[in-house]
Amino acid sequence: MSVKVGDVVISKKGHDKKKAFIVVSVLNENYVLIADGKTRKLDSPKQKNVRHLETVAQAGFSERELVDDKSIANKLKQSQTE
């Protein structure tokens, strides 16, 4: 599964199951860092296995747009209303 920075994903496993996040960093082919701007902030993103994620939207946001928690939360809300 190829996940890129800016992708909107849904968690399929764990205590955050069925929650939406944005990929803020790709660590390697198996792990990414995700944040939602509210419970998981940009300064402490969650490391997640890509097998436990479902991609909802492909790279709708650039790294320049994901600079703070408020912008991440707004982009995530915007993607869910579309």
DRENZA-127753 format. One record per residue (C-alpha): residue number from 1; residue in one letter; chain; y, x, z. Coordinates in steps of 0.001 Angstrom, whole numbers. Example, Ala and Ser with C-alpha at 12.3 -4.5 7.8 and 13.67 -1.06 7.14 Angstrom:
# residues 2
> num;residuo;cadena;v;u;w
> 1;A;A;-4500;12300;7800
> 2;S;A;-1060;13670;7140
END
This chain:
# residues 82
> num;residuo;cadena;v;u;w
> 1;M;A;0;0;0
> 2;S;A;3335;1440;-1000
> 3;V;A;6161;602;1396
> 4;K;A;9721;1856;870
> 5;V;A;12817;2055;3038
> 6;G;A;14623;-1269;2898
> 7;D;A;11528;-3429;2371
> 8;V;A;11312;-6600;4433
> 9;V;A;7900;-6817;6088
> 10;I;A;5990;-9188;8374
> 11;S;A;3763;-7793;11116
> 12;K;A;144;-8957;10816
> 13;K;A;-1193;-7357;14021
> 14;G;A;-34;-6585;17537
> 15;H;A;2248;-8268;20031
> 16;D;A;4915;-8611;17333
> 17;K;A;2590;-10584;15032
> 18;K;A;4396;-12853;12507
> 19;K;A;7804;-11238;13165
> 20;A;A;9977;-9949;10339
> 21;F;A;11274;-6381;10239
> 22;I;A;12960;-3969;7837
> 23;V;A;11428;-578;7087
> 24;V;A;13947;2047;8215
> 25;S;A;11869;5172;7574
> 26;V;A;8605;6216;5940
> 27;L;A;6746;8783;8035
> 28;N;A;3786;9294;5683
> 29;E;A;1502;7229;3470
> 30;N;A;29;5409;6492
> 31;Y;A;2921;4939;8923
> 32;V;A;6486;3626;8792
> 33;L;A;9247;2939;11299
> 34;I;A;10470;-657;11486
> 35;A;A;13401;-2361;13197
> 36;D;A;14861;-5844;13405
> 37;G;A;18236;-5045;14996
> 38;K;A;17594;-7221;18059
> 39;T;A;14386;-6453;19971
> 40;R;A;13638;-3274;18006
> 41;K;A;16867;-1385;17520
> 42;L;A;17611;1430;15115
> 43;D;A;17704;4029;17903
> 44;S;A;14144;3084;18989
> 45;P;A;12251;1769;15946
> 46;K;A;8580;837;16162
> 47;Q;A;5989;3008;14459
> 48;K;A;3606;744;12544
> 49;N;A;544;1273;10391
> 50;V;A;1210;-37;6863
> 51;R;A;-2175;-1807;6908
> 52;H;A;-750;-4049;9632
> 53;L;A;2263;-5090;7546
> 54;E;A;2754;-7598;4756
> 55;T;A;5618;-6883;2359
> 56;V;A;7808;-9946;1847
> 57;A;A;10622;-8453;-244
> 58;Q;A;10664;-5164;-2132
> 59;A;A;13470;-2680;-1282
> 60;G;A;16283;-5181;-1153
> 61;F;A;18441;-2809;849
> 62;S;A;19468;806;481
> 63;E;A;19494;3359;3295
> 64;R;A;23311;3271;3231
> 65;E;A;23272;-448;4125
> 66;L;A;20977;68;7133
> 67;V;A;23385;2010;9330
> 68;D;A;23464;-17;12551
> 69;D;A;21631;-2788;14381
> 70;K;A;24082;-5487;13341
> 71;S;A;23672;-4707;9638
> 72;I;A;19875;-4700;9989
> 73;A;A;19899;-8067;11771
> 74;N;A;22268;-9528;9153
> 75;K;A;20207;-8230;6227
> 76;L;A;17015;-9556;7793
> 77;K;A;18592;-12977;8379
> 78;Q;A;19942;-12977;4823
> 79;S;A;16511;-12186;3364
> 80;Q;A;14842;-14977;5357
> 81;T;A;17253;-17629;4086
> 82;E;A;16662;-16751;441
END
